Amino acid sequence: MRNRREVLKALGGLALVAPVLAQQGGMGASPAPVEPVRVAAKPIPWENGACAFCGMPIKTPEGQWRGRTFPKGFFEQTYSQIAFEKPRPAPHDPKQVVEALHFESIACMVNYAWVHGIRDGEGATFYVTDRGAYDPARPQEIVRLIPARQATYYWGEKMMVVMNAHLLAFASAKAAQEFAERNKAQHGRQRFYSFQTLWDLAPLPEMNLVALLAQHAGLLGGGDHGSH
């Protein structure tokens, strides 16, 4: 049995290894599973929803928030969801049940599922926002959810999104490639991934990764670790 110090050390190693693997395009990827049964996406609680992994709002705050002002629709472009076939206890209140978990970041969704052992297609379906259909003028109305397993993922080294995860999802490889071409100058190095590759690379690098993983693993008490 590992003690807390050993587990935290291991988590720290994972946080350092993941960015290196991302640059290499993934290693040891396993074959894609047989197409599982899809659970329908659930309504998005824009007004009071919070990320199940980092605790931050899924809707872009109006005005200043934690000393910063974000562009309209900044959070919504990476909204992600895990929809469950059967309701299950809420993460922070076992007396309540939920039909879905909501996330402000693709990396937050993958990291939550990784540490809690939730797999796409096994009583749950993962969804991501199609960045190709995104309209910052109507960030909530225009959100189009697509199954995470069918999306193409774009990673831009200097691209700013929530939690500094550098990830966006697109409904097609063509849309992702066109976006990359338009933003090559400002995004620096670029990569494309499948959902299977993201899963193989988990936990994915983002702000406060080690503290959040430790918290969800029960090694630390509750707290607000979210940051951008």
Secondary structure, DSSP 8 states (H G I E B T S, - for coil): ---HHHHHHHHHHHHHHHHHHHHHT-SS-----------------TTT-B-TTT--BSS--SSEETTEE--TTTTGGG-EEEEEEEEEEETTEEEEEEEEEEESSHHHHHHHHHHHT--TTSSEEEEEEBGGG--TTSTTTT--EEEGGG-EEEEETT---GGG--EEEESSHHHHHHHHHHTHHHH-SEEEE-HHHHHHH-S---TTHHHHHHHHTTSS--------
